[in-house]
Amino acid sequence: MHDLLTQIAASADREATKAALRAAGTALYATDPAYPGLIIQVLSDGTRTPGRLENRRFIPLKDEPVGRSQA
């Protein structure tokens, strides 16, 4: 993981960075104005789930994801 993060940090290309993170198979976290005060978990398949962090763990707002990313 350290090597991946080092490689990503060296890249100035945001699209390449997003692709590298998705290829690693880990979830990404973002914000969304449709869900103020919440964090959106974006899985490698594009599934987006709003929630919050508690004790460094993601807790979904509800059981069902809200959709898939278009990117």
C-alpha positions in Angstrom: 0.0 0.0 0.0 2.9 2.4 0.8 4.3 1.9 -2.7 1.0 2.6 -4.3 0.4 5.8 -2.3 4.0 7.0 -3.1 3.4 6.4 -6.8 0.0 8.2 -6.7 1.4 11.1 -4.8 4.1 11.6 -7.4 1.5 11.9 -10.2 -0.1 15.2 -11.2 -2.8 13.6 -13.3 -6.0 13.3 -11.2 -7.6 10.8 -13.6 -4.6 8.5 -13.5 -4.6 8.8 -9.7 -8.3 7.8 -9.5 -7.8 4.9 -11.9 -4.8 3.6 -9.8 -6.9 3.8 -6.6 -9.8 2.0 -8.2 -7.5 -0.7 -9.6 -6.2 -1.3 -6.0 -9.8 -2.4 -5.2 -10.1 -0.2 -2.1 -13.0 2.1 -1.4 -12.7 5.8 -2.0 -14.4 8.5 0.1 -15.8 11.8 -1.1 -18.3 14.4 -0.2 -21.6 15.2 -2.0 -23.7 18.3 -1.7 -26.8 16.1 -1.8 -25.7 14.6 1.5 -24.4 17.6 3.6 -22.4 16.5 6.7 -22.0 12.9 5.4 -19.2 11.0 3.6 -19.8 9.0 0.5 -18.1 5.7 0.2 -17.4 4.8 -3.5 -16.6 1.2 -4.1 -14.4 0.0 -7.1 -17.6 -0.9 -9.0 -18.9 2.6 -8.7 -21.5 1.9 -5.9 -22.0 5.0 -3.8 -23.1 4.8 -0.1 -23.6 7.8 2.2 -22.6 7.5 5.8 -20.2 8.7 8.5 -17.0 7.7 10.2 -17.1 6.3 13.8 -13.9 5.3 15.4 -12.2 5.2 12.0 -14.9 2.9 10.5 -17.4 3.8 7.8 -21.0 3.4 9.0 -23.6 3.5 6.2 -26.5 5.8 6.7 -28.9 3.0 5.5 -28.5 -0.5 4.1 -28.9 0.3 0.5 -26.4 2.2 -1.7 -27.7 5.3 -3.5 -26.4 4.5 -7.0 -23.3 4.2 -9.1 -20.8 6.8 -10.2 -20.8 7.9 -13.8 -16.9 8.3 -13.8 
